[in-house]
Amino acid sequence: MATVHLLEREPEQCAERTGEAIAVARSMRSERPGQAPPPPGGFAPPGAPAPGQYAPPGAPMAPPGQFAPPGAPAPGQYAPPGAPTQPAVAGALPNPFGAPGGAPAPGQPGAYAVPQQAPLGIAKAMEAYRETPTGQRWMLQNPKLIRADIGLGQNQGVLARQGSMVLYQGKVDFSYKSSGVMGRVTQNMTGQEMQLMRCKGRGQIFFADDASYLHPIELQGDAICVSAENVLAFDETLQYEVKRIEGHGIPGGALFTMQFTGTGTVVVKTHGTPVVLPVTPTTYSDSQAIVAWSAAAQVVLSSQVRLRRTAYPGHSGETVNLQFRGAPGNFIVVQPYEV
């Protein structure tokens, strides 16, 4: 009976001893400075401060229910310069005060600079059409607009086709240029009529005519022949006269053109981009497409009209041509258009 009684009390004694050991361990932990007993029912997460205590400055703090990733700054703190940023989280809002998620910090390898936007607005749109700087008496602004600086280095005016001025700056006077009675009669009879205006003063004049292509030709004591229909403007220092082109086989027996000589510039206008060809013994041009040629070249008017062609209806439409002859260096200018 005594043995049975001892066996019944042995579990009770073990439980009492276990409780005493736990109480002693708790009292020893409470006596350690800077550390609190673990919370009831569980253990504190690794690295978390004990209840009632504050974490030391710079120590990371985990949000409730989760742990902060290694190397991440604690809430309320800033990462030191050069520290790597956290990867972007899907669905997270962009940070308005820093680099976007996943973007390297400025100055770090792989960093990129924000491109500077070009100035927009009217100033940017008009940049391609600004006026060409001055410095020459005649200056093309674009293929269809030319500017003349009168009073620049000389007091000579400009003669231009009436109504060809589109803009001017400065003090400029426009007046009618009379060709006289005989000049008017000659021009009417030859078809080389030019109704001109004189431009004098000091300023800049812009010339254009029906959006035609313009070509300034500078003369240095030489001469050039140009059809009156293709003359836009020229320096008043140049001399001009009507020149006759002899021919045979056509009514009247001749054609006429304007010849300019002296020192100065004559502005020639064309329909489309012209072509300049050297004069050879076999150079022919349509009389309605020719624009200009060097005055030293010999011009012969040829006709392919024959009695057989006049007796039967129909022809090729290329009955009158100009043949050019001359030494090397002579040229002709032809436009892709027939007057």
C-alpha positions in Angstrom: 0.0 0.0 0.0 2.9 2.3 0.8 4.3 1.7 -2.7 1.0 2.6 -4.4 0.8 5.8 -2.3 4.2 6.9 -3.4 3.5 6.3 -7.1 0.3 8.4 -6.8 2.2 11.4 -5.3 5.2 11.3 -7.8 3.4 13.1 -10.7 2.2 15.8 -8.3 5.8 16.4 -7.1 7.1 16.6 -10.6 4.6 19.3 -11.5 5.4 21.3 -8.4 9.1 21.1 -9.2 8.5 22.2 -12.8 6.5 25.2 -11.6 9.2 26.2 -9.2 11.8 26.1 -11.9 9.7 28.2 -14.2 9.2 30.8 -11.5 12.9 30.9 -10.7 13.7 31.4 -14.4 11.2 34.3 -14.7 12.6 36.0 -11.7 16.1 35.8 -13.0 15.1 37.3 -16.4 13.2 40.2 -14.7 16.3 41.0 -12.8 18.5 41.5 -16.0 18.7 45.3 -16.9 17.4 46.4 -20.3 15.3 43.3 -20.9 11.7 42.5 -20.2 10.0 39.1 -19.9 8.6 37.7 -23.1 4.9 38.4 -23.8 2.5 35.9 -22.5 1.5 33.2 -24.9 4.5 33.6 -27.3 8.0 34.9 -28.0 9.1 38.3 -29.3 10.3 38.3 -32.9 14.1 38.4 -33.4 15.5 41.9 -33.2 12.2 43.5 -31.9 12.5 45.8 -28.8 11.0 44.6 -25.6 7.7 46.1 -24.5 8.1 49.5 -22.9 11.4 50.2 -24.5 12.5 52.2 -27.6 14.7 51.0 -30.4 18.2 52.7 -30.7 18.5 55.4 -33.4 19.0 53.9 -36.8 17.6 50.5 -35.9 15.1 49.1 -38.4 11.5 48.7 -37.2 9.2 46.1 -38.7 5.6 47.1 -39.4 2.9 45.3 -37.6 2.4 41.8 -38.8 5.5 41.6 -41.0 9.3 42.2 -41.0 11.1 45.0 -42.7 13.3 43.7 -45.6 17.0 43.7 -45.0 18.7 47.0 -45.8 15.4 49.0 -45.9 15.4 52.3 -43.9 13.2 52.4 -40.9 9.9 54.4 -41.0 10.5 58.1 -40.6 14.1 57.9 -41.7 15.9 58.6 -44.9 18.3 56.4 -46.8 21.9 57.7 -46.9 23.2 59.1 -50.2 24.1 56.4 -52.6 22.1 53.7 -50.9 20.3 51.4 -53.4 16.6 52.0 -53.8 13.9 49.5 -53.3 12.4 47.8 -56.3 9.0 49.1 -57.5 6.0 47.4 -56.1 3.2 46.6 -58.6 0.3 48.9 -58.1 2.2 51.4 -55.9 1.8 55.1 -56.4 4.9 57.0 -57.8 7.0 59.0 -55.4 6.6 62.7 -56.3 9.7 63.7 -54.4 12.3 61.2 -55.7 13.2 58.8 -58.5 10.5 56.4 -59.6 10.7 52.8 -58.4 13.4 50.9 -60.1 15.2 54.1 -61.5 18.8 54.5 -60.5 19.7 57.6 -58.5 21.4 60.5 -60.4 25.1 60.1 -60.5 25.0 56.3 -60.1 25.9 53.8 -62.9 23.0 53.5 -65.3 21.4 56.8 -64.3 19.8 58.9 -67.0 19.1 62.6 -67.3 15.7 64.0 -68.1 15.8 65.4 -71.7 15.2 69.1 -71.9 12.3 70.0 -74.1 12.9 72.3 -77.0 11.1 75.7 -76.9 7.6 75.4 -78.3 5.1 78.0 -79.5 5.2 80.6 -82.3 8.9 81.3 -81.9 9.8 77.7 -82.6 7.4 77.5 -85.5 8.8 80.6 -87.2 12.5 79.7 -86.6 12.9 78.1 -90.1 11.6 81.3 -91.8 13.7 83.9 -90.3 15.3 86.6 -92.5 18.7 85.9 -93.9 21.4 88.2 -92.3 22.4 91.3 -94.3 25.7 91.9 -95.8 25.2 91.8 -99.6 23.2 94.0 -101.9 21.2 91.1 -103.3 20.3 88.2 -101.0 17.9 85.3 -101.6 15.6 84.7 -98.6 14.3 81.5 -100.2 14.1 80.2 -103.8 11.1 82.5 -104.5 11.9 85.7 -102.6 14.9 88.0 -102.9 16.0 91.1 -100.9 17.8 94.1 -102.2 19.7 96.5 -99.8 19.6 99.9 -101.4 21.9 102.6 -100.2 24.5 99.9 -99.1 27.9 101.1 -100.2 26.5 103.0 -103.2 23.7 105.5 -103.9 22.3 103.6 -106.9 18.7 102.6 -107.0 17.0 99.5 -108.3 14.7 99.1 -111.3 12.1 96.4 -110.8 8.9 95.1 -112.5 5.9 97.1 -111.4 4.0 95.5 -108.5 6.8 93.1 -107.6 7.5 94.6 -104.2 6.1 92.5 -101.4 7.8 94.1 -98.4 10.2 96.9 -97.6 12.0 98.3 -94.5 13.5 101.8 -94.2 12.9 105.0 -96.1 12.3 103.9 -99.7 10.7 105.9 -102.5 9.0 104.2 -105.4 8.4 106.1 -108.7 7.4 105.3 -112.2 10.2 104.6 -114.7 9.4 106.0 -118.1 11.1 104.5 -121.2 10.3 107.5 -123.4 8.1 107.6 -126.5 10.6 105.8 -128.8 11.4 103.2 -126.1 7.7 102.5 -125.7 7.2 102.1 -129.4 10.2 99.8 -129.7 9.0 97.6 -126.9 5.5 97.3 -128.3 6.8 96.4 -131.7 9.3 93.8 -130.5 7.3 92.3 -127.7 10.1 93.1 -125.2 8.1 95.5 -123.1 9.1 96.0 -119.5 6.9 98.2 -117.2 9.4 99.2 -114.5 9.5 101.2 -111.3 12.5 103.0 -109.7 13.3 102.2 -106.1 15.6 104.7 -104.3 16.4 105.6 -100.7 17.9 103.7 -97.9 16.5 100.4 -96.7 15.6 96.8 -97.7 13.2 95.8 -100.4 11.8 92.3 -100.9 10.8 91.2 -104.4 8.8 88.3 -105.7 6.5 87.6 -108.6 3.8 84.8 -108.9 5.9 82.4 -106.7 8.5 82.1 -109.6 12.0 80.8 -108.9 14.5 83.7 -108.7 18.1 83.7 -109.8 20.4 86.7 -109.3 23.1 86.9 -112.0 26.0 89.2 -111.3 27.7 90.9 -114.3 31.3 92.1 -114.1 31.6 94.1 -117.3 30.2 91.2 -119.5 26.8 90.9 -121.1 23.9 88.5 -121.0 20.7 88.2 -123.1 17.4 87.7 -121.2 13.9 87.7 -122.4 11.9 90.6 -121.0 9.3 88.2 -119.7 11.9 86.7 -117.4 13.3 89.9 -115.9 12.3 90.7 -112.3 14.7 93.4 -111.2 18.2 94.8 -111.8 20.6 97.4 -110.7 20.2 100.8 -112.2 23.9 100.8 -113.1 23.3 98.2 -115.9 22.6 99.3 -119.5 19.9 97.4 -121.4 18.6 97.4 -125.0 16.5 95.4 -127.3 18.5 93.0 -129.5 17.4 91.4 -132.7 18.0 87.7 -133.5 18.2 87.2 -137.2 16.4 84.2 -138.8 14.8 82.9 -141.9 11.7 80.9 -142.8 9.4 82.6 -140.3 7.1 85.6 -140.6 9.0 88.9 -139.8 12.3 87.1 -140.2 13.5 87.8 -136.6 13.0 87.4 -132.9 14.0 89.9 -130.1 15.4 89.8 -126.7 16.9 92.1 -124.0 20.6 92.5 -123.6 22.1 93.7 -120.3 25.7 94.9 -120.1 27.9 96.6 -117.4 28.5 96.0 -113.8 25.7 95.0 -111.5 23.1 92.3 -110.9 20.0 91.2 -112.8 17.4 89.0 -111.2 16.0 86.4 -113.6 12.7 84.6 -112.8 11.7 81.1 -114.1 8.8 78.7 -114.0 10.3 75.8 -112.2 14.0 74.9 -111.7 16.0 75.7 -114.9 18.9 73.9 -116.4 22.1 75.5 -117.6 23.8 73.8 -120.6 27.1 74.6 -122.3 27.0 75.7 -125.9 28.0 73.2 -128.5 27.7 73.1 -132.3 24.5 70.9 -131.9 22.8 72.9 -129.1 19.1 73.8 -129.9 16.4 75.2 -127.7 12.7 75.9 -128.0 12.2 79.6 -128.5 9.4 79.6 -126.0 11.4 77.8 -123.2 14.7 79.7 -123.5 15.3 82.1 -120.6 18.8 83.5 -121.1 22.2 82.9 -122.7 25.6 84.4 -122.8 25.8 87.4 -125.1 29.0 86.1 -126.7 27.2 83.1 -128.2 26.0 83.2 -131.8 22.3 82.6 -132.1 20.6 81.4 -135.3 16.9 81.1 -135.7 16.0 78.0 -137.6 12.6 76.8 -138.8 11.5 73.3 -139.8 8.5 74.6 -141.7 8.4 73.2 -145.2 6.0 73.6 -148.2 4.9 70.0 -147.7 4.0 70.7 -144.1 2.0 73.8 -145.0 0.2 71.9 -147.8 -1.0 69.2 -145.4 -2.7 69.8 -142.1 -1.0 69.1 -138.8 2.6 69.6 -137.6 4.8 68.6 -134.6 4.5 71.9 -132.7 8.3 72.3 -132.8 8.6 74.4 -135.9 10.8 77.3 -134.5 14.0 76.6 -132.6 17.1 78.5 -131.6 20.5 77.2 -132.5 23.5 78.3 -130.5 27.1 78.4 -131.6 30.2 79.8 -129.9 33.5 79.2 -128.2 33.7 77.1 -125.0 32.4 78.9 -121.9 29.2 80.1 -123.4 25.9 78.8 -121.9 22.2 78.8 -122.2 19.5 78.7 -119.5 16.3 76.8 -120.3 13.2 76.5 -118.0 10.7 73.5 -117.9 7.9 75.7 -119.2 6.9 77.3 -122.5 5.6 80.8 -122.5 
